Amino acid sequence: MLSLAKQIHMSSRFLDQNSSDYIENSSTSTFSFQDCLPPLPAPKLEDTCRRLLDAIRPLTSESEWKPAERLVTQFVATDGMALQKKFQSLSLVSAEVLNLTDADAWQYRSPPPLGLTFPILLDEAVDGRADQIIAEAAKVVRSTVRFANALKAGKLRPNVWPVGPRLESTLNQFPYSPKPVDFEGERVLPLNMEKYPILFNACRIPRMGKDELRNFYDLRHIAVLTKGHIYTFDVVDKEGRLVSTSEIHQQLRYIAGHLTSPAEHPWSCSVDVWPSRHVG
């Protein structure tokens, strides 16, 4: 993960380092606390399987429970032991297991959970008029790019959790919890930022057997997908400056207008003819 963080920081060379185009401008590097996160131990196979059985017991009938229990017991005695030994051989469980999990995940193409897609919802105050929606969308785009710029430049504030006296007094009960550190005048717990490098400029490429995750850190554009069309436009200019909200608004209005059927054309209501006039 730290190597990814270095790549992100190096890729920020096209940004204007003297600009205010960052949502945050932290004096502490974004990933500076990653080394403070302790490695986690490999859980015992028997404990993991017991928790699995405890979780599925209320959801299964008696006829379903017996075969499930038998399969789990068989797994522990056969393949499970070999996999557990391989798991325990990893030198840094916290980092390696995450990488192993990511690599395995690209074999599956089922839709990801909603919480992994980072949906952005417009405020309910927007009454649905196109001009208001486009104006709000332009603000969201510019704020999101400012966030991405801060991440790329290492100026995004590290993700931490405040530690009050009561919480700090109980941390010794959790031997694998991060140790509190001093940050901006208060005691905090560093939180894992492992996935931040793939929040932006990342693409999942279909491959035979297992997909590939690629990062393209130096890209300056965003893509707008709407009604089966894909449009792109730059949100960072060649000098590394973030374009204005009004320019983003203008681009989005152009895209929306391009998808609006002209009233003066007699074929405007034909779903067969109108798309053919806009090919290319």
C-alpha positions in Angstrom: 0.0 0.0 0.0 2.8 2.4 0.8 4.3 1.8 -2.7 0.9 2.8 -4.1 0.9 5.9 -1.9 4.3 6.9 -3.3 3.1 6.4 -6.8 0.1 8.7 -6.1 2.4 11.4 -4.6 4.8 11.2 -7.6 1.8 11.4 -10.0 0.8 14.7 -8.4 3.6 16.5 -10.3 1.1 17.8 -12.9 -0.8 19.6 -10.1 -0.1 23.2 -9.3 1.5 22.8 -5.9 1.0 26.5 -5.1 -2.7 26.5 -5.8 -5.6 26.2 -3.4 -7.2 23.5 -5.4 -7.2 21.0 -2.5 -10.1 20.2 -0.2 -7.5 20.0 2.6 -3.9 21.1 2.9 -2.6 19.0 5.8 0.9 19.5 7.0 1.0 15.8 7.9 1.3 13.5 5.0 -1.8 11.5 4.1 -0.3 8.0 4.8 2.1 9.0 7.5 0.4 6.8 10.1 0.1 3.6 8.1 3.3 2.2 9.7 1.7 2.7 13.1 -1.0 0.0 12.4 -0.1 -3.3 14.0 0.0 -6.6 12.1 -3.0 -8.8 13.0 -2.6 -12.4 14.1 -4.0 -15.2 12.0 -7.3 -16.4 13.7 -7.5 -20.0 14.7 -9.3 -22.1 12.1 -11.5 -23.8 14.7 -12.6 -20.4 16.0 -13.5 -19.2 12.5 -15.5 -22.3 11.7 -17.3 -22.1 15.0 -18.3 -18.5 14.4 -19.5 -19.5 10.9 -21.7 -22.3 12.3 -23.0 -20.0 15.1 -24.0 -17.4 12.4 -25.9 -19.8 10.1 -27.6 -21.9 12.8 -30.6 -19.5 13.2 -31.0 -19.3 9.5 -31.1 -23.1 8.7 -33.7 -25.8 9.3 -32.7 -29.1 11.0 -32.4 -30.8 7.6 -30.1 -28.1 6.4 -28.0 -27.8 9.6 -26.7 -31.3 9.8 -25.1 -31.3 6.3 -23.6 -27.8 6.9 -22.1 -28.9 10.2 -20.7 -32.0 8.5 -19.1 -30.0 5.7 -17.5 -27.6 8.1 -16.1 -30.4 10.2 -14.8 -32.1 7.1 -13.2 -28.9 5.9 -11.3 -28.4 9.2 -9.9 -31.9 9.0 -8.8 -31.7 5.3 -8.2 -28.6 3.2 -8.7 -26.2 6.1 -5.5 -27.3 7.9 -3.4 -26.8 4.8 -4.8 -23.4 4.1 -4.4 -22.4 7.7 -0.7 -23.2 7.6 -0.3 -21.1 4.5 -2.1 -18.3 6.2 0.0 -18.4 9.3 3.2 -18.4 7.2 2.6 -14.9 6.0 5.1 -12.6 7.7 2.8 -9.5 7.9 -0.7 -10.7 8.2 -2.4 -7.3 8.1 -0.8 -6.2 4.8 -0.5 -9.5 3.1 -4.0 -10.8 3.8 -5.5 -7.6 2.4 -3.5 -8.0 -0.8 -4.4 -11.7 -1.0 -8.1 -10.9 -0.5 -8.0 -8.2 -3.2 -6.3 -10.6 -5.7 -8.9 -13.3 -5.1 -11.8 -10.8 -5.3 -11.0 -10.0 -9.0 -12.0 -13.5 -9.9 -15.7 -12.7 -9.2 -17.9 -10.5 -11.2 -21.0 -10.2 -9.0 -22.1 -6.6 -8.3 -20.3 -5.1 -5.4 -22.2 -4.0 -2.2 -23.6 -0.5 -2.3 -21.1 0.6 0.4 -18.2 -0.1 -2.0 -19.4 2.1 -4.8 -19.3 5.5 -2.9 -22.6 6.8 -4.4 -23.0 10.6 -4.3 -26.5 11.8 -3.8 -27.8 15.3 -4.4 -29.5 17.2 -1.7 -33.3 16.7 -1.4 -33.7 20.5 -1.7 -33.0 20.2 -5.5 -36.5 20.1 -6.9 -35.6 18.1 -10.0 -35.3 20.9 -12.5 -32.5 20.1 -15.0 -30.7 23.4 -14.5 -30.6 23.0 -10.7 -29.4 19.4 -10.9 -26.6 20.4 -13.3 -25.6 23.3 -11.1 -25.4 21.0 -8.0 -23.6 18.3 -10.0 -20.9 20.8 -11.1 -20.3 21.7 -7.4 -20.1 18.0 -6.5 -17.6 17.3 -9.3 -15.3 20.2 -8.4 -15.3 19.2 -4.7 -14.6 15.6 -5.6 -11.7 16.6 -7.7 -10.3 18.8 -4.9 -10.5 15.8 -2.7 -8.7 13.7 -5.3 -6.0 16.4 -5.8 -5.3 16.5 -2.0 -5.0 12.7 -2.0 -2.6 12.7 -4.9 -0.5 15.4 -3.4 -0.4 13.8 0.0 -2.2 16.8 1.5 -5.3 14.9 2.6 -5.6 14.8 6.4 -4.9 11.3 7.7 -8.0 9.4 8.8 -8.0 9.2 12.6 -10.4 8.7 15.5 -10.2 11.0 18.6 -9.3 9.3 21.8 -10.8 10.6 25.0 -9.5 9.6 28.5 -12.2 6.9 28.9 -11.4 5.2 25.6 -7.6 5.4 26.1 -8.0 3.7 29.5 -9.6 0.7 27.9 -7.3 0.2 24.9 -5.1 -2.2 26.8 -8.0 -4.7 26.6 -7.4 -4.8 22.8 -3.8 -5.9 22.2 -4.1 -5.5 18.4 -5.5 -2.0 18.5 -3.3 0.8 17.1 -1.5 2.8 19.7 -2.7 6.4 20.2 -0.6 9.1 18.6 -0.4 12.9 19.0 -2.0 14.7 16.0 -3.0 18.4 15.8 -2.9 18.8 19.6 -5.0 15.8 20.5 -4.6 12.0 21.1 -6.0 10.0 18.2 -6.1 6.4 16.8 -4.8 6.0 13.3 -7.2 4.3 10.9 -6.4 2.2 8.0 -6.3 4.1 4.6 -5.4 1.0 2.6 -8.1 1.5 -0.1 -7.6 5.2 -0.6 -5.1 4.8 -3.5 -7.8 3.1 -5.7 -10.6 5.6 -5.0 -9.8 7.6 -8.1 -8.1 6.9 -11.5 -8.6 3.1 -11.1 -10.1 0.8 -13.6 -11.0 -2.9 -13.5 -10.0 -4.6 -16.7 -11.7 -7.9 -17.7 -9.2 -10.7 -18.2 -9.5 -14.5 -18.7 -9.8 -16.2 -15.3 -9.2 -13.1 -13.1 -9.7 -9.4 -13.8 -6.9 -6.8 -13.4 -6.9 -3.6 -11.4 -5.0 -0.8 -13.1 -4.3 2.7 -11.9 -3.9 5.7 -14.2 -2.7 8.5 -11.8 -1.8 11.1 -14.4 -5.2 11.4 -16.0 -6.9 14.9 -15.8 -10.4 14.2 -17.1 -13.6 12.8 -15.7 -16.1 10.6 -17.5 -19.8 11.3 -17.6 -22.0 8.3 -18.3 -25.7 9.0 -19.2 -28.3 7.3 -21.3 -25.9 4.9 -22.9 -23.4 7.7 -23.9 -20.0 8.3 -22.5 -18.5 11.8 -22.5 -15.1 13.0 -21.1 -13.7 16.5 -20.4 -10.7 17.8 -18.5 -11.2 19.1 -15.0 -7.5 19.9 -14.6 -5.8 22.1 -17.3 -2.4 21.6 -18.8 -0.8 23.9 -16.3 -2.2 21.8 -13.4 -4.9 24.2 -12.3 -8.4 22.9 -11.4 -11.0 24.4 -13.8 -13.7 26.6 -12.3 -17.2 25.4 -11.2 -18.7 27.5 -14.0 -16.6 25.7 -16.6 -17.6 22.3 -15.3 -21.2 23.6 -15.3 -20.9 24.6 -18.9 -19.5 21.2 -19.9 -22.3 19.4 -18.1 -25.0 21.7 -19.7 -23.5 20.9 -23.1 -23.7 17.2 -22.4 -27.3 17.5 -21.2 -28.2 19.6 -24.2 -26.6 17.2 -26.6 -28.9 14.4 -25.3 -32.1 16.6 -25.7 -34.1 15.9 -28.8 -34.6 19.1 -30.8 -38.3 20.0 -30.9 -38.1 21.3 -34.5 -37.0 18.0 -35.9 -40.0 15.9 -37.1 -38.1 12.7 -36.3 -37.4 13.7 -32.7 -39.9 11.3 -31.2 -38.6 8.3 -33.1 -36.4 6.1 -30.9 -35.2 4.3 -34.0 -34.2 7.4 -36.1 -33.0 9.9 -33.5 -30.1 7.9 -32.0 -28.8 7.2 -35.6 -28.5 11.0 -36.2 -26.1 11.2 -33.2 -23.8 8.4 -34.0 -20.2 9.6 -33.5 
